[in-house]
């Protein structure tokens, strides 16, 4: 169930951005947080990139520094309105992640940042299917999201954050083996790297 804090954070972008910046301090700040899924990733100016569940463009603004061919997708008209204002260099599409209006094999890179925890298990499986479909063979799916902390020092902070700002789907993600789901679908060379005492996972997988 959504809390009043969650509703307020999505209603007011300044509040959402402030919370995001505060949460990112554990890994060195917002800029480093958004760079984590992009580290050592080969992106040139003509690489076709999809920012999946782009929200208000928080990560999109970093992607457009690498590529001039970035598309942001989100189901929220309000978020897309903000994204167009914040990052006009990208193209935007209003659609659900589990039903993307793109052709097969369209993108070189699909990126998503702290969005999969918003999805119910069945949605998550559909989204992985769609990501696989729209990626070119050899294309990369890179993501960052919550993970059960391996260092108990980080447990209280994560729990408080989830209780105040997230719903039950975030707790479900903590029990989900994302790497396993990706491999089950056919992704190869799946790499998992943990940050912030294990409370954040960065996954990079290649479509076969």
N, CA, C and O of each residue as an XYZ file, in Angstrom:
832
protein
N       0.843     -1.194      0.000
C       0.000      0.000      0.000
C       0.885      1.253      0.000
O       1.864      1.338      0.742
N       0.519      2.222     -0.848
C       1.306      3.447     -0.934
C       1.109      4.302      0.310
O       0.013      4.356      0.868
N       2.172      4.969      0.739
C       2.099      5.857      1.885
C       1.949      7.293      1.419
O       2.137      7.593      0.240
N       1.607      8.187      2.353
C       1.486      9.603      2.018
C       2.825     10.168      1.557
O       2.861     11.068      0.718
N       3.923      9.651      2.099
C       5.257     10.122      1.692
C       5.520      9.783      0.229
O       6.081     10.588     -0.513
N       5.109      8.584     -0.177
C       5.286      8.177     -1.580
C       4.456      9.069     -2.495
O       4.947      9.543     -3.520
N       3.204      9.295     -2.126
C       2.328     10.136     -2.952
C       2.885     11.545     -3.092
O       2.884     12.111     -4.185
N       3.357     12.108     -1.990
C       3.909     13.455     -2.037
C       5.170     13.526     -2.884
O       5.381     14.491     -3.618
N       6.014     12.488     -2.778
C       7.274     12.506     -3.521
C       7.047     12.456     -5.031
O       7.841     13.001     -5.797
N       5.965     11.803     -5.461
C       5.675     11.751     -6.890
C       4.908     12.984     -7.360
O       4.957     13.341     -8.537
N       4.206     13.626     -6.446
C       3.452     14.823     -6.818
C       4.371     16.023     -6.997
O       4.154     16.858     -7.875
N       5.402     16.100     -6.156
C       6.309     17.250     -6.199
C       7.711     16.798     -6.599
O       8.379     16.077     -5.858
N       8.143     17.231     -7.775
C       9.427     16.767     -8.272
C      10.585     17.190     -7.373
O      11.541     16.433     -7.202
N      10.511     18.397     -6.795
C      11.598     18.846     -5.927
C      11.778     17.904     -4.737
O      12.900     17.673     -4.285
N      10.660     17.360     -4.229
C      10.740     16.422     -3.107
C      11.312     15.090     -3.558
O      12.165     14.511     -2.884
N      10.835     14.602     -4.711
C      11.340     13.341     -5.260
C      12.845     13.444     -5.511
O      13.605     12.546     -5.149
N      13.265     14.540     -6.131
C      14.687     14.718     -6.440
C      15.510     14.803     -5.166
O      16.615     14.264     -5.099
N      14.976     15.480     -4.152
C      15.701     15.590     -2.892
C      15.881     14.249     -2.207
O      16.955     13.949     -1.685
N      14.827     13.442     -2.210
C      14.902     12.103     -1.626
C      15.898     11.243     -2.391
O      16.681     10.504     -1.793
N      15.864     11.342     -3.722
C      16.779     10.555     -4.552
C      18.230     10.924     -4.267
O      19.090     10.049     -4.157
N      18.498     12.219     -4.149
C      19.867     12.661     -3.879
C      20.330     12.192     -2.502
O      21.478     11.783     -2.330
N      19.435     12.254     -1.535
C      19.776     11.800     -0.192
C      20.079     10.308     -0.176
O      21.055      9.872      0.433
N      19.233      9.525     -0.850
C      19.435      8.078     -0.898
C      20.723      7.710     -1.624
O      21.348      6.698     -1.306
N      21.125      8.532     -2.606
C      22.316      8.232     -3.402
C      23.619      8.535     -2.674
O      24.690      8.160     -3.152
N      23.549      9.204     -1.529
C      24.768      9.536     -0.793
C      25.546      8.289     -0.383
O      26.768      8.330     -0.240
N      24.826      7.174     -0.195
C      25.494      5.954      0.269
C      26.470      5.387     -0.752
O      27.343      4.592     -0.403
N      26.329      5.790     -2.011
C      27.278      5.299     -3.031
C      28.041      6.453     -3.689
O      28.612      6.290     -4.767
N      28.047      7.616     -3.033
C      28.877      8.712     -3.517
C      28.152      9.798     -4.261
O      28.795     10.620     -4.915
N      26.829      9.839     -4.190
C      26.079     10.913     -4.821
C      25.297     10.489     -6.044
O      25.482      9.399     -6.586
N      24.405     11.394     -6.468
C      23.483     11.093     -7.564
C      24.203     10.809     -8.873
O      23.848      9.872     -9.587
N      25.216     11.615     -9.194
C      25.919     11.424    -10.463
C      26.557     10.038    -10.534
O      26.448      9.349    -11.548
N      27.221      9.635     -9.454
C      27.850      8.304     -9.457
C      26.792      7.215     -9.517
O      26.978      6.204    -10.194
N      25.677      7.415     -8.809
C      24.602      6.426     -8.832
C      24.148      6.146    -10.255
O      24.008      4.988    -10.649
N      23.919      7.201    -11.028
C      23.423      7.016    -12.391
C      24.515      6.522    -13.341
O      24.215      5.998    -14.414
N      25.771      6.687    -12.952
C      26.859      6.185    -13.795
C      27.108      4.696    -13.589
O      27.697      4.050    -14.456
N      26.677      4.139    -12.465
C      26.989      2.741    -12.153
C      26.582      1.770    -13.260
O      27.393      0.922    -13.633
N      25.351      1.855    -13.809
C      24.986      0.898    -14.856
C      25.661      1.165    -16.200
O      25.586      0.344    -17.113
N      26.328      2.333    -16.314
C      26.930      2.724    -17.585
C      28.433      2.514    -17.626
O      29.062      2.710    -18.666
N      29.013      2.116    -16.498
C      30.460      1.942    -16.434
C      30.939      0.889    -17.426
O      30.388     -0.209    -17.513
N      31.990      1.256    -18.178
C      32.614      0.338    -19.143
C      31.637     -0.165    -20.203
O      31.850     -1.217    -20.806
N      30.574      0.588    -20.420
C      29.606      0.228    -21.447
C      29.933      0.990    -22.722
O      30.128      2.205    -22.695
N      29.994      0.277    -23.831
C      30.366      0.888    -25.106
C      29.142      1.589    -25.714
O      28.261      0.941    -26.279
N      29.102      2.924    -25.588
C      28.023      3.724    -26.171
C      28.655      4.855    -26.974
O      29.450      5.633    -26.447
N      28.297      4.940    -28.246
C      28.779      6.026    -29.094
C      27.624      6.966    -29.404
O      26.506      6.747    -28.937
N      27.879      8.003    -30.183
C      26.866      9.019    -30.446
C      25.664      8.474    -31.207
O      24.569      9.029    -31.111
N      25.856      7.381    -31.971
C      24.741      6.831    -32.739
C      24.173      5.540    -32.147
O      23.335      4.892    -32.774
N      24.621      5.158    -30.942
C      24.069      3.980    -30.275
C      22.603      4.239    -29.941
O      22.264      5.272    -29.363
N      21.737      3.297    -30.308
C      20.306      3.461    -30.059
C      19.990      2.945    -28.663
O      20.092      1.748    -28.394
N      19.601      3.871    -27.766
C      19.429      3.569    -26.351
C      17.968      3.783    -25.943
O      17.348      4.782    -26.310
N      17.441      2.841    -25.191
C      16.110      2.984    -24.590
C      16.257      3.141    -23.091
O      16.817      2.272    -22.422
N      15.751      4.254    -22.559
C      15.698      4.456    -21.109
C      14.312      4.019    -20.656
O      13.343      4.769    -20.768
N      14.233      2.811    -20.150
C      12.962      2.181    -19.818
C      12.461      2.662    -18.462
O      13.208      2.676    -17.483
N      11.183      3.059    -18.412
C      10.609      3.642    -17.189
C      11.441      4.852    -16.780
O      11.972      4.919    -15.671
N      11.539      5.798    -17.697
C      12.488      6.914    -17.554
C      12.081      7.926    -16.501
O      12.900      8.749    -16.091
N      10.818      7.884    -16.050
C      10.389      8.861    -15.065
C      10.540     10.279    -15.589
O      10.189     10.566    -16.733
N      11.056     11.156    -14.759
C      11.223     12.563    -15.128
C      12.559     12.850    -15.812
O      12.939     14.007    -15.989
N      13.263     11.791    -16.193
C      14.516     11.961    -16.932
C      15.751     12.018    -16.071
O      16.789     12.515    -16.509
N      15.660     11.507    -14.824
C      16.803     11.586    -13.916
C      18.029     10.877    -14.481
O      19.143     11.388    -14.369
N      17.836      9.704    -15.089
C      18.960      8.986    -15.705
C      19.137      9.367    -17.164
O      20.242      9.285    -17.700
N      18.054      9.782    -17.810
C      18.112     10.149    -19.230
C      19.136     11.244    -19.476
O      19.815     11.254    -20.503
N      19.244     12.173    -18.520
C      20.169     13.296    -18.715
C      21.623     12.840    -18.785
O      22.468     13.538    -19.345
N      21.915     11.671    -18.217
C      23.268     11.120    -18.325
C      23.429     10.335    -19.616
O      24.503     10.345    -20.218
N      22.377      9.657    -20.046
C      22.447      8.865    -21.277
C      22.657      9.742    -22.504
O      23.378      9.350    -23.421
N      22.040     10.924    -22.538
C      22.176     11.785    -23.711
C      23.577     12.383    -23.832
O      23.928     12.937    -24.874
N      24.372     12.275    -22.780
C      25.768     12.715    -22.872
C      26.595     11.733    -23.694
O      27.645     12.093    -24.226
N      26.124     10.496    -23.796
C      26.839      9.458    -24.542
C      26.286      9.282    -25.951
O      27.048      9.108    -26.902
N      24.966      9.326    -26.087
C      24.328      9.033    -27.369
C      23.364     10.143    -27.761
O      22.724     10.762    -26.911
N      23.272     10.383    -29.069
C      22.311     11.348    -29.591
C      21.026     10.647    -30.027
O      20.158     11.258    -30.651
N      20.912      9.368    -29.696
C      19.774      8.572    -30.141
C      19.145      7.857    -28.938
O      19.137      6.629    -28.864
N      18.623      8.647    -28.008
C      18.056      8.117    -26.767
C      16.540      8.288    -26.784
O      16.028      9.358    -27.112
N      15.833      7.224    -26.428
C      14.381      7.255    -26.298
C      14.015      6.925    -24.856
O      14.490      5.933    -24.304
N      13.174      7.753    -24.249
C      12.672      7.474    -22.912
C      11.246      6.960    -22.993
O      10.416      7.528    -23.704
N      10.962      5.897    -22.273
C       9.602      5.336    -22.236
C       9.094      5.352    -20.807
O       9.810      4.986    -19.875
N       7.835      5.788    -20.643
C       7.206      5.764    -19.330
C       5.695      5.747    -19.522
O       5.185      6.214    -20.540
N       4.984      5.204    -18.536
C       3.526      5.132    -18.614
C       2.841      6.358    -18.018
O       1.624      6.506    -18.128
N       3.622      7.242    -17.386
C       3.043      8.403    -16.704
C       3.143      9.658    -17.569
O       4.250     10.110    -17.864
N       2.004     10.231    -17.981
C       2.054     11.479    -18.754
C       2.736     12.618    -17.995
O       3.453     13.420    -18.594
N       2.517     12.694    -16.680
C       3.141     13.751    -15.890
C       4.650     13.608    -15.879
O       5.373     14.591    -16.040
N       5.134     12.376    -15.688
C       6.577     12.143    -15.693
C       7.180     12.498    -17.047
O       8.251     13.103    -17.113
N       6.498     12.124    -18.123
C       7.025     12.422    -19.461
C       7.023     13.922    -19.746
O       7.919     14.431    -20.420
N       6.032     14.617    -19.238
C       6.020     16.077    -19.388
C       7.248     16.688    -18.713
O       7.902     17.572    -19.267
N       7.546     16.204    -17.518
C       8.724     16.694    -16.806
C      10.001     16.295    -17.522
O      10.943     17.083    -17.605
N      10.038     15.064    -18.046
C      11.238     14.587    -18.740
C      11.521     15.428    -19.983
O      12.675     15.751    -20.262
N      10.486     15.780    -20.720
C      10.676     16.603    -21.917
C      11.226     17.976    -21.558
O      12.008     18.554    -22.313
N      10.816     18.498    -20.403
C      11.329     19.786    -19.950
C      12.764     19.657    -19.450
O      13.603     20.520    -19.710
N      13.038     18.567    -18.728
C      14.349     18.383    -18.112
C      15.415     17.952    -19.111
O      16.562     18.394    -19.037
N      15.030     17.084    -20.049
C      16.011     16.533    -21.004
C      15.399     16.556    -22.411
O      14.969     15.514    -22.905
N      15.352     17.713    -23.057
C      14.717     17.811    -24.374
C      15.507     17.127    -25.488
O      15.000     16.980    -26.601
N      16.734     16.712    -25.207
C      17.552     16.079    -26.244
C      17.067     14.671    -26.609
O      17.430     14.148    -27.663
N      16.261     14.064    -25.756
C      15.782     12.701    -26.002
C      14.387     12.719    -26.617
O      13.670     13.718    -26.548
N      14.021     11.588    -27.221
C      12.655     11.365    -27.679
C      11.910     10.618    -26.573
O      12.524      9.917    -25.770
N      10.580     10.772    -26.534
C       9.811     10.137    -25.462
C       8.567      9.451    -26.012
O       7.936      9.914    -26.962
N       8.240      8.325    -25.371
C       7.085      7.527    -25.765
C       6.296      7.173    -24.508
O       6.864      6.718    -23.515
N       4.982      7.386    -24.561
C       4.126      7.001    -23.445
C       3.598      5.588    -23.686
O       2.834      5.361    -24.624
N       3.996      4.659    -22.857
C       3.575      3.264    -23.013
C       3.969      2.486    -21.768
O       4.780      2.938    -20.960
N       3.371      1.295    -21.630
C       3.739      0.411    -20.537
C       4.961     -0.407    -20.922
O       5.118     -0.802    -22.077
N       5.824     -0.658    -19.945
C       7.065     -1.396    -20.208
C       6.801     -2.827    -20.654
O       7.613     -3.418    -21.365
N       5.654     -3.393    -20.232
C       5.351     -4.769    -20.615
C       4.669     -4.873    -21.981
O       4.384     -5.975    -22.448
N       4.405     -3.722    -22.627
C       3.809     -3.703    -23.968
C       4.443     -2.570    -24.768
O       3.773     -1.589    -25.088
N       5.706     -2.695    -25.087
C       6.430     -1.606    -25.740
C       6.089     -1.516    -27.225
O       6.073     -2.534    -27.916
N       5.817     -0.309    -27.723
C       5.438     -0.126    -29.127
C       6.642      0.007    -30.051
O       6.708      0.930    -30.863
N       7.582     -0.903    -29.930
C       8.786     -0.867    -30.744
C       8.916     -2.158    -31.543
O       8.355     -3.193    -31.182
N       9.665     -2.072    -32.631
C       9.910     -3.244    -33.463
C      10.895     -4.188    -32.776
O      11.621     -3.785    -31.868
N      10.913     -5.421    -33.208
C      11.911     -6.373    -32.723
C      13.305     -5.872    -33.078
O      13.494     -5.228    -34.110
N      14.279     -6.168    -32.223
C      15.695     -5.887    -32.516
C      15.963     -4.404    -32.823
O      16.738     -4.082    -33.723
N      15.318     -3.511    -32.070
C      15.416     -2.085    -32.398
C      16.537     -1.357    -31.660
O      17.081     -0.388    -32.190
N      16.895     -1.796    -30.454
C      17.822     -1.027    -29.628
C      19.137     -1.763    -29.387
O      19.182     -2.991    -29.314
N      20.210     -0.973    -29.267
C      21.521     -1.516    -28.907
C      21.644     -1.687    -27.398
O      22.280     -2.625    -26.918
N      21.029     -0.772    -26.660
C      21.108     -0.772    -25.201
C      19.722     -0.469    -24.631
O      19.045      0.455    -25.083
N      19.311     -1.249    -23.643
C      18.137     -0.908    -22.836
C      18.620     -0.694    -21.405
O      19.316     -1.534    -20.836
N      18.241      0.431    -20.844
C      18.678      0.821    -19.501
C      17.452      1.077    -18.636
O      16.460      1.624    -19.118
N      17.506      0.693    -17.380
C      16.445      1.083    -16.456
C      17.035      1.293    -15.066
O      17.914      0.548    -14.633
N      16.544      2.308    -14.380
C      17.101      2.714    -13.092
C      16.017      2.701    -12.022
O      15.021      3.418    -12.124
N      16.217      1.884    -11.004
C      15.293      1.716     -9.872
C      13.820      1.797    -10.289
O      13.045      2.597     -9.763
N      13.465      0.944    -11.248
C      12.080      0.880    -11.731
C      11.488     -0.512    -11.603
O      10.277     -0.647    -11.423
N      12.305     -1.546    -11.692
C      11.761     -2.906    -11.686
C      11.110     -3.258    -10.351
O      10.227     -4.114    -10.305
N      11.533     -2.610     -9.268
C      10.915     -2.893     -7.973
C       9.476     -2.387     -7.891
O       8.764     -2.694     -6.935
N       9.047     -1.617     -8.885
C       7.670     -1.144     -8.934
C       6.728     -2.185     -9.553
O       5.510     -2.005     -9.546
N       7.294     -3.264    -10.084
C       6.517     -4.215    -10.859
C       6.163     -5.473    -10.072
O       6.987     -6.008     -9.329
N       4.929     -5.937    -10.245
C       4.526     -7.225     -9.695
C       5.272     -8.334    -10.445
O       5.721     -8.118    -11.571
N       5.409     -9.522     -9.835
C       6.191    -10.598    -10.460
C       5.807    -10.912    -11.897
O       6.687    -11.107    -12.736
N       4.513    -10.967    -12.205
C       4.099    -11.283    -13.575
C       4.465    -10.154    -14.534
O       4.874    -10.410    -15.667
N       4.321     -8.901    -14.085
C       4.759     -7.765    -14.896
C       6.246     -7.852    -15.180
O       6.691     -7.610    -16.303
N       7.008     -8.197    -14.160
C       8.457     -8.273    -14.289
C       8.865     -9.271    -15.368
O       9.756     -8.993    -16.171
N       8.223    -10.414    -15.387
C       8.523    -11.420    -16.412
C       8.184    -10.904    -17.812
O       8.936    -11.124    -18.761
N       7.050    -10.220    -17.929
C       6.658     -9.671    -19.229
C       7.638     -8.604    -19.699
O       7.964     -8.524    -20.883
N       8.101     -7.791    -18.765
C       9.053     -6.736    -19.115
C      10.367     -7.338    -19.602
O      10.943     -6.866    -20.582
N      10.835     -8.366    -18.930
C      12.065     -9.036    -19.368
C      11.884     -9.612    -20.769
O      12.797     -9.539    -21.591
N      10.718    -10.183    -21.046
C      10.418    -10.690    -22.394
C      10.482     -9.556    -23.416
O      11.054     -9.712    -24.495
N       9.889     -8.416    -23.065
C       9.868     -7.284    -23.978
C      11.263     -6.695    -24.193
O      11.618     -6.325    -25.313
N      12.043     -6.610    -23.131
C      13.408     -6.112    -23.272
C      14.198     -7.013    -24.218
O      14.926     -6.532    -25.086
N      14.047     -8.307    -24.043
C      14.736     -9.258    -24.922
C      14.296     -9.053    -26.371
O      15.116     -9.103    -27.288
N      13.012     -8.826    -26.570
C      12.476     -8.684    -27.927
C      13.004     -7.431    -28.625
O      13.383     -7.497    -29.794
N      13.036     -6.292    -27.930
C      13.398     -5.037    -28.594
C      14.906     -4.844    -28.709
O      15.358     -3.981    -29.462
N      15.698     -5.638    -27.973
C      17.152     -5.544    -28.103
C      17.633     -6.250    -29.365
O      17.084     -7.274    -29.772
N      18.660     -5.685    -29.969
C      19.327     -6.367    -31.073
C      20.138     -7.540    -30.534
O      20.553     -7.504    -29.376
N      20.377     -8.571    -31.329
C      21.303     -9.623    -30.885
C      22.647     -9.011    -30.509
O      23.215     -8.229    -31.272
N      23.146     -9.364    -29.349
C      24.369     -8.757    -28.844
C      24.136     -7.468    -28.085
O      25.075     -6.882    -27.546
N      22.882     -7.019    -28.040
C      22.547     -5.801    -27.306
C      22.618     -6.011    -25.805
O      22.594     -7.144    -25.323
N      22.707     -4.913    -25.072
C      22.942     -4.968    -23.631
C      21.738     -4.426    -22.862
O      21.187     -3.375    -23.187
N      21.354     -5.170    -21.843
C      20.357     -4.701    -20.861
C      21.105     -4.398    -19.575
O      21.727     -5.284    -18.990
N      21.044     -3.144    -19.134
C      21.754     -2.743    -17.931
C      20.786     -2.056    -16.973
O      19.965     -1.237    -17.386
N      20.890     -2.400    -15.685
C      19.915     -1.899    -14.723
C      20.539     -1.745    -13.344
O      21.558     -2.358    -13.028
N      19.895     -0.905    -12.530
C      20.245     -0.758    -11.121
C      18.950     -0.780    -10.325
O      17.964     -0.150    -10.710
N      18.955     -1.506     -9.212
C      17.753     -1.583     -8.374
C      18.134     -2.110     -6.995
O      19.302     -2.384     -6.719
N      17.129     -2.247     -6.136
C      17.365     -2.693     -4.765
C      17.814     -4.156     -4.730
O      17.557     -4.938     -5.644
N      18.500     -4.487     -3.623
C      18.986     -5.852     -3.389
C      19.056     -6.057     -1.878
O      19.329     -5.103     -1.150
N      18.820     -7.255     -1.394
C      18.954     -7.481      0.058
C      20.377     -7.199      0.515
O      21.310     -7.800     -0.017
N      20.577     -6.314      1.475
C      21.927     -5.962      1.907
C      22.717     -7.178      2.388
O      22.192     -8.035      3.099
N      23.966     -7.234      1.994
C      24.871     -8.266      2.500
C      25.569     -7.797      3.771
O      26.072     -8.604      4.553
N      25.592     -6.479      3.966
C      26.141     -5.885      5.182
C      24.973     -5.446      6.068
O      24.210     -4.568      5.665
N      24.807     -6.027      7.265
C      23.648     -5.703      8.110
C      23.565     -4.242      8.519
O      22.498     -3.779      8.924
N      24.660     -3.512      8.424
C      24.629     -2.088      8.762
C      23.653     -1.331      7.856
O      23.076     -0.323      8.265
N      23.472     -1.820      6.627
C      22.621     -1.132      5.662
C      21.156     -1.568      5.733
O      20.304     -0.981      5.065
N      20.859     -2.585      6.530
C      19.485     -3.074      6.620
C      18.487     -2.037      7.136
O      17.454     -1.835      6.497
N      18.754     -1.365      8.274
C      17.764     -0.408      8.788
C      17.433      0.702      7.795
O      16.268      1.060      7.622
N      18.453      1.240      7.148
C      18.223      2.325      6.198
C      17.344      1.901      5.034
O      16.434      2.627      4.633
N      17.623      0.713      4.493
C      16.826      0.226      3.373
C      15.393     -0.046      3.806
O      14.449      0.303      3.098
N      15.232     -0.666      4.962
C      13.889     -0.988      5.444
C      13.066      0.278      5.675
O      11.897      0.330      5.291
N      13.651      1.284      6.287
C      12.931      2.538      6.532
C      12.540      3.189      5.206
O      11.422      3.681      5.052
N      13.470      3.185      4.253
C      13.177      3.778      2.946
C      12.013      3.059      2.271
O      11.100      3.706      1.756
N      12.037      1.727      2.269
C      10.967      0.966      1.624
C       9.635      1.168      2.332
O       8.593      1.276      1.684
N       9.667      1.218      3.650
C       8.430      1.407      4.406
C       7.796      2.769      4.134
O       6.572      2.881      4.074
N       8.622      3.802      3.971
C       8.105      5.150      3.782
C       7.719      5.457      2.341
O       6.760      6.188      2.094
N       8.466      4.898      1.388
C       8.308      5.366      0.012
C       7.944      4.285     -1.013
O       7.681      4.612     -2.170
N       7.923      3.031     -0.624
C       7.671      1.978     -1.609
C       6.456      1.132     -1.234
O       5.864      1.310     -0.170
N       6.098      0.213     -2.121
C       4.963     -0.677     -1.902
C       5.460     -2.111     -1.763
O       6.665     -2.360     -1.723
N       4.522     -3.049     -1.689
C       4.898     -4.453     -1.473
C       5.730     -5.028     -2.617
O       6.450     -6.006     -2.419
N       5.641     -4.429     -3.826
C       6.424     -4.967     -4.934
C       7.927     -4.805     -4.697
O       8.722     -5.621     -5.166
N       8.317     -3.757     -3.971
C       9.735     -3.572     -3.665
C      10.233     -4.687     -2.752
O      11.345     -5.187     -2.920
N       9.403     -5.072     -1.784
C       9.777     -6.166     -0.894
C       9.848     -7.488     -1.666
O      10.683     -8.343     -1.373
N       8.966     -7.643     -2.653
C       8.991     -8.849     -3.482
C      10.276     -8.930     -4.298
O      10.835    -10.010     -4.491
N      10.742     -7.765     -4.778
C      11.968     -7.773     -5.575
C      13.157     -8.259     -4.753
O      14.046     -8.928     -5.279
N      13.173     -7.925     -3.464
C      14.277     -8.362     -2.615
C      14.373     -9.881     -2.545
O      15.435    -10.428     -2.246
N      13.259    -10.563     -2.823
C      13.242    -12.028     -2.808
C      13.407    -12.633     -4.210
O      13.382    -13.851     -4.382
N      13.578    -11.747     -5.209
C      13.616    -12.189     -6.609
C      15.045    -12.302     -7.113
O      15.866    -11.412     -6.891
N      15.331    -13.394     -7.787
C      16.628    -13.607     -8.423
C      16.562    -13.049     -9.842
O      16.225    -13.766    -10.785
N      16.886    -11.771     -9.984
C      16.817    -11.137    -11.294
C      17.770    -11.781    -12.294
O      17.420    -11.994    -13.455
N      18.962    -12.085    -11.833
C      19.932    -12.735    -12.723
C      19.371    -14.060    -13.235
O      19.502    -14.387    -14.414
N      18.752    -14.807    -12.344
C      18.162    -16.075    -12.746
C      17.065    -15.893    -13.771
O      16.980    -16.664    -14.727
N      16.216    -14.879    -13.592
C      15.149    -14.623    -14.554
C      15.706    -14.247    -15.927
O      15.187    -14.679    -16.956
N      16.760    -13.445    -15.930
C      17.365    -13.038    -17.192
C      17.999    -14.226    -17.912
O      17.850    -14.378    -19.125
N      18.691    -15.045    -17.173
C      19.295    -16.229    -17.782
C      18.236    -17.197    -18.284
O      18.399    -17.831    -19.327
N      17.153    -17.303    -17.532
C      16.044    -18.175    -17.932
C      15.475    -17.745    -19.276
O      15.089    -18.583    -20.090
N      15.425    -16.434    -19.506
C      14.909    -15.923    -20.777
C      15.888    -16.095    -21.924
O      15.481    -16.106    -23.086
N      17.161    -16.227    -21.621
C      18.136    -16.427    -22.681
C      19.235    -15.397    -22.744
O      20.079    -15.439    -23.640
N      19.235    -14.457    -21.788
C      20.332    -13.493    -21.745
C      21.626    -14.203    -21.363
O      21.618    -15.161    -20.590
N      22.740    -13.720    -21.916
C      24.039    -14.322    -21.668
C      24.958    -13.322    -20.984
O      24.641    -12.138    -20.868
N      26.099    -13.821    -20.537
C      27.131    -12.977    -19.910
C      26.510    -12.047    -18.872
O      26.798    -10.850    -18.847
N      25.668    -12.600    -18.027
C      24.963    -11.804    -17.023
C      25.883    -11.522    -15.848
O      26.348    -12.442    -15.176
N      26.143    -10.231    -15.602
C      27.047     -9.819    -14.541
C      26.273     -9.100    -13.441
O      25.424     -8.254    -13.722
N      26.568     -9.436    -12.200
C      25.946     -8.795    -11.041
C      27.029     -8.150    -10.189
O      28.003     -8.801     -9.810
N      26.852     -6.861     -9.891
C      27.768     -6.139     -9.007
C      26.937     -5.459     -7.929
O      25.914     -4.838     -8.216
N      27.394     -5.586     -6.677
C      26.659     -5.019     -5.550
C      27.369     -3.778     -5.013
O      28.597     -3.689     -5.020
N      26.558     -2.820     -4.546
C      27.062     -1.578     -3.971
C      26.291     -1.269     -2.696
O      25.270     -1.892     -2.404
N      26.794     -0.301     -1.945
C      26.140      0.175     -0.718
C      25.809     -0.982      0.218
O      24.661     -1.170      0.619
N      26.838     -1.752      0.554
C      26.644     -2.874      1.457
C      25.730     -3.946      0.918
O      25.115     -4.697      1.675
N      25.642     -4.014     -0.423
C      24.784     -5.008     -1.059
C      23.361     -4.565     -1.246
O      22.556     -5.326     -1.782
N      23.005     -3.345     -0.820
C      21.613     -2.898     -0.914
C      21.223     -2.427     -2.307
O      20.044     -2.206     -2.583
N      22.214     -2.273     -3.192
C      21.952     -1.942     -4.592
C      22.630     -2.966     -5.484
O      23.772     -3.355     -5.242
N      21.917     -3.401     -6.520
C      22.493     -4.319     -7.493
C      22.532     -3.669     -8.870
O      21.570     -3.036     -9.304
N      23.643     -3.834     -9.532
C      23.774     -3.425    -10.930
C      23.947     -4.700    -11.741
O      24.856     -5.492    -11.488
N      23.068     -4.890    -12.715
C      23.099     -6.087    -13.548
C      23.306     -5.663    -14.996
O      22.697     -4.709    -15.479
N      24.166     -6.385    -15.661
C      24.370     -6.182    -17.101
C      24.260     -7.548    -17.796
O      24.953     -8.501    -17.438
N      23.383     -7.618    -18.785
C      23.141     -8.881    -19.482
C      23.124     -8.639    -20.982
O      22.688     -7.586    -21.448
N      23.604     -9.623    -21.733
C      23.686     -9.512    -23.182
C      22.668    -10.431    -23.841
O      22.554    -11.605    -23.489
N      21.929     -9.881    -24.805
C      20.958    -10.680    -25.547
C      21.688    -11.581    -26.536
O      22.569    -11.123    -27.263
N      21.329    -12.847    -26.565
C      22.015    -13.760    -27.498
C      21.454    -13.631    -28.895
O      21.908    -14.320    -29.808
